[in-house]
Each structure stands twice: as C-alpha cells, then as structure tokens.
Amino acid sequence: MYFAALLARTEDGWEASDTELDDVETLTDLADLAREASVDDDTVLVLIEQEDAWFGVVRVDGEDDPRVYVSNAAVAARSSYGEILLSELLGEDSADTDLDALDLDGTEDGEPEDDGADAASGETAPNGPVGDGEILEDLGVGEKELRALNGDALTEIAEALGASEVLETVR
C-alpha cells in the first residue's frame, strides 16, 4: 500500500494535497504533477511511502530538474513507483520498465521479494539510501537525519518542516 502526497510551499506555509500516481510513468511526469501544485514556482515536495518499507522524496523548485532521494533502493526497486524514482538515480531508461507486469504489491510475478533485482535491468540496486541526501538541508532536515529516518518517515519530515498538521489532513 502506498501513500503519496504533495507539499507545496507558499507564503503562508505549506499546503498539502494527496495525489494519485496512477498516470505517472516517469520522473518527468511526477515533476510536472508537482509543478502544477506549485504556487509562484515555489518548492514542491512529492512524498511517497510504501508501508514503512521505503520512502522517497522528490523536490521540484520551479523549472529546475527534480532532486530525488530514496531511503532503500533495493526495496524500492521492486516497487513500480520506486522504479520511477530509481530510473533517474541509477541511470536506467524508464521507458524499458514494464510497469504493467507488476502486481498490486509492487513485485513482479514470480519475483522473490528479497532479491533487490531491478525489474528493468536485472541489476541489483544498492541496499540502502540513494540520491540527494541534502535534498531537505535548507528546510531543516540534514542528510544525517534523513538517512536515520525509518518507520513513519514522512510524518517526521513533515514535523521538521512545520507541515505535520497539513500532511495529516490528507492521510
């Protein structure tokens, strides 16, 4: 089970909205979705979590390229949404990823759940965090704190940003 939300920074603080990722197939699609939620090209964070197994943060600042952080690449590689984030980070072509072959739990038919193999390439994703560990540094969550998060990481991130109440309204 996934939870995904957008946190858009405004003059008055953060605004949260839950989001459906059904039509998102690439990181570009995800960045475009974030930009639609942006107020005056301010920062938008896309927060994705899969049942405390892994979480991802995508940061979009105006027209800049999105910045991405994934808490556990090996686990996320077995997830359709994780594959979207990892395709950019690990340099794989997301167009080669067959998202339709994934079950609802995010694993491929017949794929062992603990092998860490990337469905698109057959390569093993790193066991642990990948991406921009400083993605939230200027917002009060340093790399060390980000890497130490587990469990309900999105709530802890929202608390650090002062956005826990708005995030809870969309949970």
TORDRENVO-106228 format. One record per residue (C-alpha): residue in three letters; x, y, z. Coordinates in steps of 0.1 Angstrom, whole numbers, plus 2048, in hexadecimal, padded with zeros to 3 digits. Layout:
N
ALAXYZ/...
// end
This chain:
171
MET800800800/TYR80D8227F6/PHE808844804/ALA8118627EE/ALA80D8877F6/LEU8188A87E8/LEU8248C37FF/ALA8258E57EE/ARG8379027FF/THR8239237FF/GLU82794580F/ASP81093882B/GLY823918831/TRP81D8F5822/GLU7FE8E9810/ALA7F98C380D/SER7E58AF7F5/ASP7E388A7F0/THR7EA87F7CD/GLU7E38617B7/LEU8018557A4/ASP7EE83D78D/ASP7F685376E/VAL81B858778/GLU833843764/THR853857765/LEU86586F77C/THR85D88B763/ASP837883768/LEU83C88578D/ALA84F8A678B/ASP8338B4774/LEU8198AA78E/ALA82D8BC7A9/ARG8308DB794/GLU80A8DC78F/ALA8078DE7B5/SER8218FA7B8/VAL81891D7C2/ASP82F9377B1/ASP84991C7A8/ASP8509167CD/THR85D8F57DB/VAL8478D67D8/LEU84F8B57E9/VAL8408947DD/LEU84187C7FA/ILE83C8577F2/GLU83B83B80C/GLN835816809/GLU82980682A/ASP84881183D/ALA85E7FC825/TRP86D81A813/PHE86583F80D/GLY86F8577F2/VAL87187D7EF/VAL8708907CF/ARG8778B57D1/VAL86D8CC7B5/ASP8778F17B6/GLY868903799/GLU8768F7778/ASP8958E8787/ASP89B8C3782/PRO88B8AF79E/ARG8A08A27BA/VAL89A87F7C7/TYR8A186C7E7/VAL8978477ED/SER89C83880F/ASN8A3814804/ALA8AA80E7DF/ALA8A97E87E1/VAL8867E77F0/ALA8798047DA/ALA8867F27BB/ARG86A7D97BF/SER8507F47BF/SER8418057A0/TYR8448277B0/GLY86781F7BD/GLU87281679A/ILE86683878D/LEU87D8497A7/LEU89A8317A3/SER89A83277D/GLU8A885577F/LEU8BF84F79C/LEU8CE82F78F/GLY8D083A76B/GLU8B782275D/ASP89F82A741/SER87D82A751/ALA86D82472F/ASP87B800731/THR8687FA751/ASP8497E574D/LEU8337F3769/ASP8157DE75D/ALA8277BE768/LEU8277C978C/ASP80E7BB7A5/LEU7FB7D37BC/ASP8157CD7D7/GLY8307DB7C0/THR8427BA7B9/GLU8447A8798/ASP833787793/GLY84976C7A0/GLU8647847AC/PRO87177C7CF/GLU86A7997E6/ASP88D79B7F5/ASP8A579A7D7/GLY8A87BF7D0/ALA8A97B97AB/ASP89D7D6795/ALA8817CA77F/ALA88D7E0762/SER8B17D5760/GLY8B57B6776/GLU8D17C9788/THR8D17CB7AE/ALA8C87ED7BD/PRO8DD7F87DA/ASN8D17ED7FC/GLY8CB80E80E/PRO8C5833805/VAL8CC8427E3/GLY8C88657D5/ASP8CD8887E3/GLY8D1885808/GLU8D18AB80B/ILE8AF8AE7FA/LEU89F8BD81A/GLU8BE8CD829/ASP8B38F1825/LEU8908E7833/GLY89E8DA854/VAL8A48B584D/GLY8C88AD848/GLU8D788F836/LYS8DF87D857/GLU8BC882864/LEU8AD877842/ARG8C1857841/ALA8B884F865/LEU89285085E/ASN87E83085E/GLY85B826867/ASP844844861/ALA85F859850/LEU84787083D/THR83787B85E/GLU85988286C/ILE86389684D/ALA8428AA84F/GLU8488B1874/ALA86A8BF86C/LEU85C8D5851/GLY83F8E1867/ALA8268D0850/SER81B8B3865/GLU7F78C0869/VAL7F28C6844/LEU8018A483B/GLU7EA892854/THR7CB8A2843/VAL7D288F823/ARG7DC86E834/
// end
